[in-house]
Amino acid sequence: MDDKSKLSRRSFLKLAGGVLVLAGGGIWVSRTDLFHRTARGIDRLANPQKIEAEYIRQIITQDAAQSRTIMWQSERVQSAAAVEVRLKDAAGEAQRAVATNEDFADDGRAVVLHTAEISGLEPGKSYEYRLTNGEESSEWLPLAAPGGGGFKALIFPDSQSNDYAGWKDLAQDAWKRNPEAAFFVNMGDLVDNGEDHTQWDAWLDAVGGMIEKIPFAPVMGNHETYDRNWKVRLPEAYLQEFAVPDNGSEKFPRYYYSFDYGPCHFTVLNTQQDETADFKDGLMEEQLEWLREDMEKSRKKWKIALLHKDVLQYRIHNRPERKEGISDIGEIFMPLFDELGVDLVFTAHLHTYRNRGHIKSFRASETGPVYILTGVAGNVRYPNLWVDHALDKKVAPQPETDNYLVLEAGKKALVIDCFLPDGSLIDHMRIENK
């Protein structure tokens, strides 16, 4: 939205002193880049058998019980790049998955992205994996293949920031309080500027220690589509950074996807049709056809939808012409959610936490999907901007600060708790067995 973009641009101009322009090359290098490159060089000298691997990450797959995607990046091609996986604490032979070497250049920086697909896992087993490149290797890291039972997941709202220290504290503290969390979600607008590689580095650094140990499920937001000049472009960095499950689309691969975990089927939708329209058309039409097929073929107990932009439209203080109602995203998706029996819908974008309870046919109801606007996990805030909606049942304490959610899923209920950064409970919601 316009208000968000203006605030973010002003904030990032303040950071100009932390960026250098290399003479002649025009390549932007932050102090963080220089620090990491120096640290990697020292580490390589001290540990010559250690693989060069930056920002190792587990990415959710369509069936996390049997497969996993492992990604990392380096500054050069690793001709023998692979991932080895074995049962936890087993000294026996490890399964080996060959990794790709994919050049990726954006924002004046070139890296090599490595992606390996692990398959053949046994549900309910605990594994460990490591990266290899010939004689070089990483340490062994945990990898869990879930069974069909219950689980806990961390749900983070928009993390876009002008300083990702707060996002790092929130994510790490939530992880410490919930070490049994099986995976985590970020609800879009992961970064403030989708082309700025220093922000992607800061985001990945903030979730270090978590993202290599449990899988990540990203949602694309509108800020992933901004270039350095704050003009809309295709979300190149987002699409490259996260090898999410295949959706079968030739035109919009990685834009939307679905996955199963325990008794739940998650559908991750894309609300950036306006941002992509000047480059590619047909995103919403293709996605709606896919959504129906995806939901109808699932036999999981619970159906959960994740989408960045919200389904409601809010009045704004000092703008009386803006009316309360249903947003264009809500008009598109909510009738289909009713029809397909979706149990829970998480949204984001507005940087405020709102629990609406059950909504059906655009009205408050005792049945139908539960809608939760997840809040904000970064430091971009809109204090006193929104006028409460008639469908809001619970609103976070004002003025709003950052927050996170914990989803616990079992065969009898879905439980959603929302917390302040210090672990104080904001809201509790339980969806009973249907």
Salt bridges, closest charged atoms under 4 A:
ASP33 OD1 - ARG109 NH1 3.94
ASP33 OD2 - HIS197 NE2 2.74
ASP43 OD2 - LYS50 NZ 3.12
GLU52 OE1 - ARG76 NH1 2.57
GLU54 OE2 - ARG40 NH1 2.67
GLU75 OE2 - ARG40 NH2 2.35
GLU84 OE1 - ARG130 NE 2.92
ASP106 OD2 - ARG233 NH2 2.80
ASP107 OD2 - HIS197 ND1 2.78
ASP107 OD1 - ARG228 NE 2.89
GLU128 OE2 - ARG86 NE 2.81
GLU136 OE2 - ARG44 NH2 3.58
ASP158 OD2 - LYS4 NZ 3.79
ASP158 OD2 - HIS308 NE2 3.89
ASP158 OD2 - HIS351 NE2 3.14
GLU180 OE2 - LYS152 NZ 2.55
ASP189 OD2 - LYS4 NZ 2.77
ASP189 OD2 - HIS308 NE2 3.31
ASP192 OD1 - HIS223 ND1 3.23
ASP196 OD1 - ARG228 NH2 3.26
ASP201 OD2 - ARG109 NH1 2.89
ASP205 OD2 - LYS168 NZ 3.32
GLU241 OE1 - ARG57 NH2 2.76
ASP260 OD1 - HIS265 ND1 2.59
GLU275 OE2 - LYS309 NZ 2.97
ASP281 OD1 - LYS251 NZ 2.77
ASP294 OD2 - HIS265 NE2 2.72
GLU296 OE2 - ARG292 NH1 3.95
ASP310 OD2 - ARG356 NH2 2.66
GLU321 OE2 - ARG319 NE 3.33
GLU324 OE2 - HIS389 ND1 3.85
GLU339 OE2 - ARG292 NH1 2.33
ASP343 OD1 - LYS434 NZ 3.09
ASP388 OD1 - ARG354 NH1 2.92
ASP392 OD2 - ARG354 NH1 2.88
ASP392 OD1 - ARG356 NE 3.51
ASP402 OD1 - ARG381 NH2 3.63
ASP417 OD1 - HIS428 ND1 2.58
GLU432 OE2 - ARG430 NE 2.68
